[in-house]
Amino acid sequence: MELLKVENVEVVYNDVVLVLKGLSLSADEGRITALLGANGAGKSTTLKAVSGLLDAEDGEVTDGSISFDGRPVHRLVPEKIVRAGIFQVMEGRRIFEDLTVEENLRCGAYTRPKKEFQESRDKVYAYFPRLKERHKQLAGYMSGGEQQMLAIGRALMAKPRLLLLDEPSLGLAPLLVEEIFEIIDRVNKEENVTVLLVEQNARAALNIADYGYIMENGRVVLDGKAHDLLENPDVQEFYLGMSNAGEDRSYRDVKHYRRRKRWLG
């Protein structure tokens, strides 16, 4: 069942810059959907269009529709979108550095009844034991990996049905990336939280995703089941850094970006 449906959406910044150009995609309930592409493809703009955060950057959905559980949400203010069950973890974590870990978690729970706080907090600490160890520590003094854990934990406090994750691997060491993605996979399976994951680490994202979309210049140029995308020679060459022969290949070594015909148009 489609929980999120984005249909022919156009987004304009500052009344002149067209960023999304008729974008369409969907996220099935209880699944992880990956949204991949290079910098500037429009991935983060897509998440902000869904979560209602475009206004803060002078952006606007000018055409198309975004529906969540069958209801339009693209005209709602962010607070109502959160209350509807959508929560975005922003790129760069955006935790409250001058608040403790536990105070950050309280902020995430502001739309929920107070009686739920302890149970939700304990569940977050079960997923992220390091947060429990540091529950009284100021968030600004934690490592990047711990801050990312806190950002995801704060989102879980809102009990979202749809979790939007923007570049959760950004700036993290490989071992931490693996740990974060394992927890995202667990949260999806154990809490039945639908995840729309924006990520440049295509391999890490597709390894836990059920379905994937690849964006370029504000449009989807390829989509399919995650395991099919991992085996796709175009994806291997241009997003996984592999040649058709399976050899490592740097993007800088690719002098001509030659799409197959199905990528055009």
C-alpha positions, -999 to +999 in steps of 0.1 A: +000+000+000+013+035-009+017+056+022+033+085+004+026+096-031+043+124-049+027+132-083+041+155-110+055+179-084+073+211-094+092+232-068+104+268-074+127+288-052+126+326-050+099+326-077+124+319-104+145+288-098+128+255-109+143+227-089+118+198-092+105+193-127+074+170-126+087+146-100+067+115-092+075+088-067+059+068-039+068+050-007+050+019+004+039+015+039+064-005+061+091-003+035+124+015+030+126+036-002+160+051-012+163+083-031+197+086-048+216+110-070+244+135-072+246+168-054+220+192-068+197+165-081+168+177-059+168+150-033+168+172-002+142+195-019+120+165-023+121+157+014+114+194+023+084+194+000+070+164+018+077+178+053+066+213+046+099+229+052+103+247+018+089+280+031+119+286+053+141+287+021+116+307-001+106+275-018+071+265-029+053+236-045+039+252-076+024+222-093+014+186-086+004+170-054+018+152-023-005+129-005+000+109+028-022+080+036-046+093+009-048+129+021-031+159+005-004+174+027+015+198+004-004+228+017-001+220+054+022+238+078+051+217+092+036+212+126+004+197+111+025+175+089+044+162+120+012+156+138+000+136+107+029+113+112+058+126+091+091+136+107+123+147+089+158+143+101+177+171+084+210+169+067+238+179+092+218+165+121+205+199+135+204+188+171+201+214+199+237+217+209+230+236+241+205+211+254+213+177+270+206+144+252+174+139+272+162+175+266+166+169+229+145+138+231+118+158+250+118+183+221+111+154+197+081+143+218+064+177+219+035+165+197+029+134+218+011+130+251+034+134+281+025+100+295+042+084+264+076+101+271+092+075+293+083+045+272+094+062+240+127+074+256+135+039+269+129+025+234+153+051+219+179+042+245+175+005+236+183+013+200+211+037+209+227+026+242+254+054+239+226+080+242+216+065+275+252+066+287+253+103+278+218+113+287+229+143+308+256+154+284+253+186+263+246+174+227+271+198+212+300+180+229+291+146+214+308+130+183+292+133+149+280+097+150+264+102+184+247+134+172+233+115+143+220+088+167+204+116+187+188+132+156+173+098+147+163+091+183+146+125+186+126+117+154+115+084+169+101+102+199+074+117+177+063+081+168+063+088+130+046+066+105+070+081+078+106+089+087+124+112+062+162+108+065+185+132+047+221+120+043+224+101+076+259+089+066+273+124+060+307+129+076+307+096+094+334+069+094+326+036+076+320+016+108+296+042+121+278+043+088+273+006+090+260+008+126+236+037+117+221+018+087+217-014+107+196+006+132+176+022+105+168-013+092+159-025+127+136+005+133+118-002+100+113-038+107+106-037+145+085-005+146+070-008+111+081+028+104+081+036+067+114+053+056+122+076+027+160+077+027+181+103+008+217+092+005+248+096-016+262+064-003+242+044-028+255+009-018+247+014+019+212+027+010+203+000-015+215-027+008+187-019+033+161-005+009+132-023-008+129+001-036+150+029-051+148+060-072+177+078-089+173+115-096+191+139-119+182+176-125+149+174-106+136+143-122+136+106-117+157+089-144+156+053-131+137+034-105+133-002-095+137-028-067+168-022-047+185-055-055+178-049-093+194-014-090+225-029-073+229-053-103+222-026-129+254-018-149+246+019-152+241+022-114+273+002-108+293+024-131+281+058-121+268+054-085+287+025-071+321+033-087+323+000-105+329-008-142+309-034-160+338-058-153+334-053-116+366-033-112+368-002-091+364+030-111+366+066-100+340+091-112+369+113-123+381+085-147+347+086-165+354+112-192+320+108-209+288+101-190+270+078-214+236+068-203+218+040-219+188+050-241+163+043-213+179+070-191+171+097-216+140+117-218 
